Every structure is written in C-alpha cells, then in structure tokens.
Amino acid sequence: MPLTTNQPFEDLIFHYTTFEGLLGIFDSWTLWATDVKYLNDFNEFAHENDFLDRGEDRALELIATDPGETGPNSLHEASRHVRGMAFMMRSEATVEVQGGPFVTSFCESGDLLSQWRGYGNAGVSLGFSREALATLPPLPNPTLAQRDIDRGATWVGGPDMGEDFRPRLIKVEYGDPTTEQIEEYAQALAGAARLLASGDLDNTNLRGTVEAGVMTRVAGFKDSAFEAEAEYRLVVHGAWASFALDHFRAGPLGLVPYIEIPLDLRACLRWIIIGPPRLLNDGREQAVLRLLNHHHLDTTQPVFVSNSMVPFR
C-alpha cells in the first residue's frame, strides 16, 4: 500500500477539494483551472483594471520620451500598439469576453481551518511538489486527441501549444500593485510596441507573449483581506480556452467555465490530508489508500496519507 509513515521532505503546496473533486482528479489526471472572473469572490480579481490602466499610461510616457523613436511614423505606431495591446488585455479581463486567465489555487498550509470550513466533512487537501508544478510542460494542442498525440501526430509547431501556454506557478501578492510591478509591465508593453512598430516581427506572436506574461501577473494580485491563505496559483493564459473544448461546472451562482490542466500524479502528488471532523473508525483513510492502489500510485514514490489535526465544530 502507498502509505508511508514519513512526511515528505519536499517543498509542498496544497490544493483543497471535495471527495468528488478528488475522484475527478484521479480519474482524469488533470486539475481544473477556473476562469478568474468566476471565482467565489470576484473581489479577488479587483486590481486588474488599475494595474492595466496605470501600466498603459506609463508605457505611453516611456514611448513619448524615448529618443530612439525619431522616425516620422515610429512614435505614432508604437503608441498605437501600446493602446492596442492594453485594450486586448482589458478585454480579456471583462466578463463579456472569453479569455481568462484561468487559475488553480493552492495554499502553503495543508491543514487550515478557514479552508476546511468550505468542505465540512467531505474534503481533502492534496500536497503537490512545488518544483513539479513549476516545471509542467506547455499545454497540449487540444485539437488533437490524446491518442493521436501518443501516436506522434503533430500540428504546425508541434504537439503542444508552445511556451506562451505553459502553466505558470506564481505566489499571490496581496494589496495594491507596487510601483515596481507597474514599471515592469510598462517596460514590457513599451518594448513590445517598439518592436511591433519596427515592422520586423510578427504581431500576433509578440502580442501573445506579452499578454501571457501580463495576464499571469494580473492573476497574482489579491485583496489583503485574504493574506492568511498564503496562496499560490497555477495560471494558464486565457487564449488557450479559445482552442480547447468548453468545460463547465455548477457553482453557487451559476455555471463556471474551467479548463483542464494535464498532470502526472506520480510526479507531483506527495501527501493527502483528510479533512475534519475525524470520526473513530470512519474508514475514510482506508478508502483513500485503496483509491491510490486502484490507480497504481503505490508502485512509485509513496504518498503520505494522514488525517487533519484541526479541531472542527
């Protein structure tokens, strides 16, 4: 059996889910990433407009004062590209436009009372290797069935979507965006706009690269009221959803769009904590062990299984 009495020494972060969610992860070997516009509390994503607006204003300042922008049309073209890219990123952040970004949430603590309250006696937290999550490969081309990819079928550019569509693990930052973060975005936006204005680079590819980086950054801001969660997020650039099949689940206020992130559980999963309340001989731990055995996760690195130590009422 895959139970070990030794807690993992790796640097882990924990994903809380229901037992139903646990079964879904094990059956599909994927994590569900939710469109940020449909998170339980939309205020979690309330800083994006301020971040994008201030970054655009600063990028236009950089373009206007750049002595290298001396050609007759370069200043105008670069400014136009700044506004165009900023507009596209604001569009991605609105409810009306499909595009995400999409996020899966993790906590530094795997046994946190505030998290368990959302699941009662029907939840677990899954401890994943932080390093393994940070090095996930780019997402596959969803227009190819997995069996076709396994047989070696390719599309233009290969069987995956490229670096812009690699899931990115970020640590959430709480409070308002800092001046340094605004400047970082503005420099990236201005630099990309200058290159586009030169006419030597492909507009679509460069814009996609900037959008992927910026929207990943935007998804990492959260109101300071949530700071105790010490959250990490696995972020996927929302443009991938335009290629992928639609997935929906029922949420408290309606339908919630999500995408699936492929995951090798053997390479990532290290610990399963069964949530409170703990009942004498309730059988949940044994059932989890049998689930691990059923999915042949007892033939590789052992998965530590334990019960929550949090008193729950």
N, C-alpha and C positions, 0 to 999 in steps of 0.2 A: 504494500500500500504506500502511497506517496506522502504519508505523514512523516514529518521529521520533528524531533524534539528540540532542534536548534533553530533559533530565529535567524533569518537571513542577515548576513553582514553587509549586503549591498545597500546602496542608497535608494530607498524606495519612496514612491508616492502612491496614494491610494484613491481608487475610484469607488464611490458608493453607488450601490444599485439594489434593486429588489431581487428576490429569488427568481422572479420571472425574467428580469434583465440578465441575471447570471446564466440562466438556461439559454437565452438568446445569444450571449457572447460565446458560450461553449459550442452551441450548435452551428454558428456561422463563422466562428473565429474572426469576428470583427468587433470594433467598438462603434457605437453610434455617436456621431457628431451633430449637434443641434445647431440650426441657424440661430445666430445670436439675437436676432430680432424676436425669437420665440422662447427665450429663456424665461424661467419662472418669474424673475423680476427684471423687467425691461430697463429699470434704472441702472442695472449692472453695466449697461452699454451707453450710458448717458453722456459720456465725454467725447464721443466721436466727432460731433459737429464742431465743437470748439477746437479740437485738435486739427481737423482738416481745414477749417477757416483760417486759423492763425498760421498754419503751415503754408497755405496758399499765399496769404498776404506777405509773409516773409520771403517766400520764393520769388515773388514778383519784385520785391525790393532788391534781392540779390541779382536778378536779371538786369534790372534798370541801372544798377551801379557797376556792372561788370565792364571793365574797359575792353575786354575781348570782344564784346558784342558791338562791333563797329561797322559791320556790313549794312547796306541800305535796308535789307529786309530781315536780318537775323534777329534784331531786338523784337520786332513785331511778331515774328514767327515763334520765337522762344516763349514770349509772353502768352501767345495763343495756345501753345502746347501746355504751359503750366495750367491755364484755366481749363483746358480740355481734360487733362488727366485728373485734376482736382474734382471736376464735375462728375467724371465717371466714378470716382471713389465715393463721393457723396451719394450718388445714385445707388451704389451697392449697399449703402448704409440705411436706405429708406425702406419702409415696409412695402412699398409698391413694386419694387424691383427685386427679382430673384437674384441672389448672388452672395448671400452670407456676409462675412465668413462664418464657417461652421466650427464649433468647439466641443471638445470633450473635457470635462473638469476632473481634477484630481486635488487631493489635499496632502499636506505633509504628514498629518496625523491620520492613522487608520482607525482610531477609536475615539471619535469626537462626538460628544453628546448632541451638539447642535445639528450634526448631520444625521445621527440616528433618529432624532425626533421626526424626520420626514419619512421614516420607513417602519417605525414601530418594531414589531417582532417579525418582520418579513424582509429583512435586509442583510446585506453583506458588504464588506469593503474588500477590494481586491488590490493587493500590493504588487505594483509593477516596478521592474527595474527602470530607474530614471534614464540610465545610459541607453538601454534598449529602445525606449520610447523616443529618445532624442536622435536616434540613428535609423528610424524607419525609412524604407525606400520610398521613392516617388509613387504616387497612386497609379494603379494600372489604367490603361485605356479602357473605359467602361463600355465602349462599343464592341469590344471583343469578349466573347465568353471565356471564362477561366480555362475551360478545356482547350480552347484554341490557343490561348497564351502558352499553356503547358506543351502543346504540340509545336510551338515555335512560330505561330502566326504573328505577323507584325503589321504595323501601320507605318505611315511616314513618320520617322522619328523614333521608332522602336515600340516595344510593347507597353511602355509606361509613358506618363504624361510629361516627364521632364522635371527639372529642379524646381520650377515655379509651383509645382503641385506636390511637393514633398510636405508631409505633415510636419509642422514645426512646434516643438515643445517650448513654451515660454512661461516664465514666472510672472504672475499677475502683479501689477503695480497699483497701489491704492492711492486715491486722491486725484487732484488735477494734474494734467500733463505738465512736466517741468519745461523750463526754457530750453534746456539742453535737448530734450526729446523733440520739441518743436523745431529746433535748429537742425537736428539730424534729418527730420522729414523734409524740411525746406531745402536743404542742400541736395538731397536725393532727387527731389522734384525739379529743382532748377537745373541740376546736372543732366537729368534725362531730357528736359526740354531743350537744352542747348544742343545735345546730340541729335535730337529729332529735327531741330531747325537746320542742322548742317546738311540734312538730306542723305547722309551716308549710311544710316541704319534703318532697320525695319521697324516701323511704327508700332505694329501690333505686338511683336515680341518684347520690345523695350517697355512698352506700356504695361504689358502683363507682368514683367519682372518687378517694376516699381509698385504696381498695385498689390502684388502678392506680399511684398515686404511691408508696405504701409498698412494694409488691412490686417496683417498679422499683428503689427504693433498696436493698432487701434483696439483689437480684440483683447489686448492685455491690460486695458485700463478698467478700474472698477472703483466704485464709491468706497471711501474709507470706512464706512459702517460695516463692511464685510471683511475687514482686515484679519480678524481672528481665524478665518478659514485657511490662511496661508496657502492660497490656491495656485495651482499650475493649470495650464490649458494646452491641450493638443489642438492646434489650429490648422484648418485647411482653407486655402484660398477659395472663395465662393464661386469663382468662374468654373471650377470643376463640376459644380452642380448642373451646369448647362449641358455637360456631356453625359452625366450619369442618369440612371433611372431614378424616377421620383420615389422617395420613401416617405411615409407619413405614420405618425403615431398619435394616439389621443392624449391631449394634455388637459390641464384643469380648465382652460378657457377655449379649447377647440383643437383643431388639427395642428400638429407640429411637424414641419419639414425637417428631415435629417438625411445624412449620407452615411455610408458605411466605410470605415477605415479598416482594411485588412490587417490582421495581427497574428503573428505566430506565438501562440500562448506558451509554447515550450521555451521560447527565447526570452519571454517577457515576464510571465507570471511567477511570483515567488511566495505569496502569502495570501491566505483567505481568512478574514476575521468575520465570524458570525455575530450579528448584532444582538443587542439585548432585547427583551429580558431573557436571561438564561433560566431554563426550567430543568429540574432534575430528570435526567434520563429522557430528554425530549427527542433524541435521535437525530437532531439536525447535523451534528458534526459527522456522524457515521454516514449520513446521506451525502454530504459533501465529498467525503472520501470515496464513496462508491462512484460519484459523478466523475471525479478525477480519474479513477481507474477505468471507467467506461470510455473515456476519451483518450486513454493510453498516455496520460500525463504522469504515470508512475514509472515510466521507463527512462526518463531523463532526469534533470535536476529536481530533487524533491521539492514539493510545495508545502510550506508550513501552514497548518490549519489550527486555528485557535478560536476561543470564544471571547467576546467583548468583556472587559473588566469594568465597564462603566455601569454604575447603579442607575436603573431606569424605572421611572414610575409613570 
